[in-house]
Amino acid sequence: VRKATHKYGIEIPTSVADAYRIDRDNGNTFWTDAIRKEMGNVGIAFKILEDGESLPPGFTKSSGHMVFDVKMDFTRKARWVKDGHRTPDPETSSYAGVVSRESIRIMLTYAALLGVDVMAADIRNAYLQAPTSEKHFIICGEEFGLESVGKRAIITRALYGGKAAGRDFWHHLRSCMAHLGFTSSQADPDVWMRESVRKDGSAYYEY
């Protein structure tokens, strides 16, 4: 099986230790900085236990690893991913809906006809916003810092790679939309709408 070792002429690490080795060889901290940035973002998903602190009942051991990439502007990217393929399948459905392209086309047409502003946003590290329904813990690696290596950490948020992460985020997002006063469309459950009023007092629906 062919395995890419470089991208845009830049060597891709195979592990955290390999990333540190590449930085030492190149005399820079590009991969180290990418790892620190990712762990700073994903740190909220873990509750690190102190030595002697017991695990809550029902938690089982899992694992994770770093995925490395190079962006088109040569920025190094690191992503901590849970090894969901090594965990048992959820006992309940892990379905997570996605808005259809047809719905997007209808919404854009609606906006053009009524002169409604179109806005887009990116939820960075989206899954981390949602609490996880899975009960797993990991053993911290060197990416967590020397003071945490070897300690157990409970996973408290949905993580990329988790088998139920998509469903957990989907449910969390639905609760947030309902809190904001939006109602799920009957035609497409992932299209949300609520009544609103323009500056001139005319009513319309925002989606």
C-alpha positions as CSV (number, residue, x, y, z in Angstrom):
1,V,0.0,0.0,0.0
2,R,1.4,3.4,-1.0
3,K,1.8,5.8,1.9
4,A,2.5,9.4,1.5
5,T,5.5,10.6,3.5
6,H,5.6,14.2,2.1
7,K,3.2,16.9,1.1
8,Y,4.2,20.0,-0.9
9,G,7.7,18.8,-0.3
10,I,7.3,18.8,3.5
11,E,7.8,15.7,5.6
12,I,4.7,14.5,7.4
13,P,5.2,13.0,10.9
14,T,4.0,9.6,11.7
15,S,3.7,10.2,15.4
16,V,4.1,13.0,18.0
17,A,7.7,11.8,18.7
18,D,8.4,11.9,15.0
19,A,7.0,15.5,14.8
20,Y,9.4,16.6,17.5
21,R,12.3,14.8,15.6
22,I,11.4,16.7,12.4
23,D,11.5,20.0,14.2
24,R,14.9,19.2,15.7
25,D,16.3,18.2,12.3
26,N,14.9,21.4,10.6
27,G,15.8,23.7,13.5
28,N,12.2,25.1,13.8
29,T,9.0,24.5,15.9
30,F,6.4,24.3,13.1
31,W,5.0,20.9,14.1
32,T,5.5,21.5,17.8
33,D,3.4,24.7,17.5
34,A,0.7,22.8,15.6
35,I,0.5,20.2,18.4
36,R,0.3,22.8,21.1
37,K,-2.4,24.7,19.3
38,E,-4.5,21.5,18.9
39,M,-4.0,20.4,22.4
40,G,-5.0,23.9,23.6
41,N,-8.2,23.5,21.7
42,V,-9.0,19.9,22.5
43,G,-7.9,20.1,26.2
44,I,-11.5,20.9,27.3
45,A,-12.5,17.4,26.2
46,F,-10.4,15.7,28.9
47,K,-10.6,15.6,32.6
48,I,-7.2,14.4,33.7
49,L,-7.3,12.3,36.9
50,E,-4.6,12.5,39.6
51,D,-2.7,9.5,40.8
52,G,-4.9,7.4,43.1
53,E,-8.1,9.1,41.8
54,S,-10.7,6.4,40.9
55,L,-12.6,6.2,37.6
56,P,-16.4,6.7,37.6
57,P,-18.2,3.4,37.2
58,G,-18.8,2.1,33.7
59,F,-15.8,3.7,32.0
60,T,-13.7,1.6,29.6
61,K,-10.3,2.3,28.1
62,S,-9.9,3.9,24.7
63,S,-7.1,5.5,22.8
64,G,-6.3,8.2,20.3
65,H,-3.7,9.5,18.0
66,M,-2.5,12.6,16.1
67,V,-3.3,13.1,12.4
68,F,-0.9,15.5,10.7
69,D,-1.4,17.5,7.5
70,V,0.0,20.5,5.7
71,K,-2.3,23.3,4.4
72,M,-2.0,24.9,1.1
73,D,-0.2,27.9,2.7
74,F,2.3,25.4,4.2
75,T,0.8,25.9,7.7
76,R,1.2,22.7,9.7
77,K,-2.0,21.1,11.1
78,A,-2.4,18.6,13.9
79,R,-5.6,16.9,14.9
80,W,-6.2,14.7,17.9
81,V,-8.5,11.9,16.8
82,K,-10.1,9.2,19.0
83,D,-9.6,5.6,17.9
84,G,-13.3,4.9,17.5
85,H,-12.6,1.8,15.4
86,R,-11.3,0.1,18.5
87,T,-14.4,0.8,20.7
88,P,-17.6,-1.3,20.7
89,D,-20.5,-0.2,18.5
90,P,-23.1,1.9,20.3
91,E,-26.2,0.1,21.4
92,T,-28.4,2.8,20.0
93,S,-28.5,4.5,16.6
94,S,-25.6,6.9,15.9
95,Y,-27.5,8.7,13.0
96,A,-26.6,12.3,12.5
97,G,-28.5,14.3,9.9
98,V,-26.9,16.6,7.3
99,V,-28.7,19.3,5.4
100,S,-29.3,18.4,1.7
101,R,-27.9,20.3,-1.3
102,E,-31.5,20.8,-2.5
103,S,-32.4,22.6,0.7
104,I,-29.4,24.8,0.4
105,R,-30.5,25.7,-3.2
106,I,-34.0,26.5,-2.1
107,M,-32.7,28.7,0.8
108,L,-30.4,30.7,-1.6
109,T,-33.3,31.1,-4.0
110,Y,-35.5,32.3,-1.2
111,A,-32.9,34.8,0.0
112,A,-32.4,36.2,-3.6
113,L,-36.1,36.6,-4.2
114,L,-36.8,38.4,-0.8
115,G,-33.5,40.3,-0.5
116,V,-32.5,38.4,2.6
117,D,-28.8,38.6,3.7
118,V,-26.9,35.4,3.4
119,M,-24.3,34.7,6.1
120,A,-21.9,31.8,6.7
121,A,-19.9,30.8,9.7
122,D,-17.6,28.0,10.7
123,I,-17.9,26.3,14.1
124,R,-14.3,25.6,14.9
125,N,-13.6,22.2,16.6
126,A,-17.4,21.7,16.3
127,Y,-17.7,18.4,18.0
128,L,-16.0,19.7,21.1
129,Q,-19.0,21.9,21.8
130,A,-21.1,18.8,22.6
131,P,-20.9,16.5,25.7
132,T,-20.2,12.9,24.8
133,S,-22.6,10.0,25.5
134,E,-19.7,7.5,25.5
135,K,-17.9,6.4,28.6
136,H,-14.2,6.2,27.8
137,F,-10.9,7.2,29.3
138,I,-7.4,7.3,27.8
139,I,-3.8,7.2,29.0
140,C,-2.2,10.5,28.3
141,G,0.7,10.6,25.8
142,E,3.5,13.1,25.5
143,E,1.3,15.5,23.5
144,F,-0.5,16.3,26.9
145,G,2.7,17.6,28.4
146,L,5.3,16.0,30.6
147,E,3.3,16.6,33.8
148,S,0.4,14.5,32.4
149,V,2.2,11.6,30.6
150,G,0.9,8.3,31.8
151,K,-2.1,9.7,33.7
152,R,-5.7,8.7,33.0
153,A,-8.0,11.2,31.4
154,I,-11.8,10.9,31.1
155,I,-13.2,12.0,27.8
156,T,-16.0,14.5,28.5
157,R,-16.7,15.9,25.0
158,A,-17.5,14.5,21.6
159,L,-14.2,13.9,19.7
160,Y,-13.4,13.4,16.0
161,G,-13.2,9.7,15.4
162,G,-15.7,8.7,18.1
163,K,-18.5,6.4,16.9
164,A,-21.2,8.5,18.5
165,A,-19.6,11.9,18.1
166,G,-21.7,13.0,15.1
167,R,-24.9,12.0,16.9
168,D,-23.9,13.8,20.1
169,F,-23.1,17.0,18.2
170,W,-26.3,16.7,16.2
171,H,-28.4,16.5,19.3
172,H,-26.5,19.3,21.0
173,L,-26.9,21.6,18.0
174,R,-30.6,20.8,17.8
175,S,-31.0,21.8,21.5
176,C,-29.1,25.1,20.8
177,M,-31.3,25.9,17.8
178,A,-34.5,25.3,19.8
179,H,-33.1,27.5,22.6
180,L,-32.6,30.3,20.0
181,G,-36.3,30.0,19.0
182,F,-35.8,28.1,15.7
183,T,-38.2,25.4,14.6
184,S,-37.0,22.4,12.5
185,S,-38.6,22.3,9.1
186,Q,-40.9,19.4,8.3
187,A,-39.4,19.1,4.8
188,D,-35.8,18.9,6.0
189,P,-35.2,18.4,9.7
190,D,-31.7,20.1,9.3
191,V,-33.3,23.3,8.0
192,W,-34.3,25.6,10.9
193,M,-36.6,28.6,10.7
194,R,-38.1,31.3,12.9
195,E,-40.3,34.4,12.3
196,S,-38.5,37.7,12.2
197,V,-39.2,41.3,11.3
198,R,-37.4,43.7,9.0
199,K,-36.4,47.2,9.8
200,D,-39.4,48.5,7.9
201,G,-41.7,46.3,10.1
202,S,-42.5,43.7,7.5
203,A,-42.5,40.1,8.6
204,Y,-40.5,37.3,7.1
205,Y,-38.9,33.9,8.0
206,E,-35.2,33.6,8.6
207,Y,-33.6,30.2,8.0
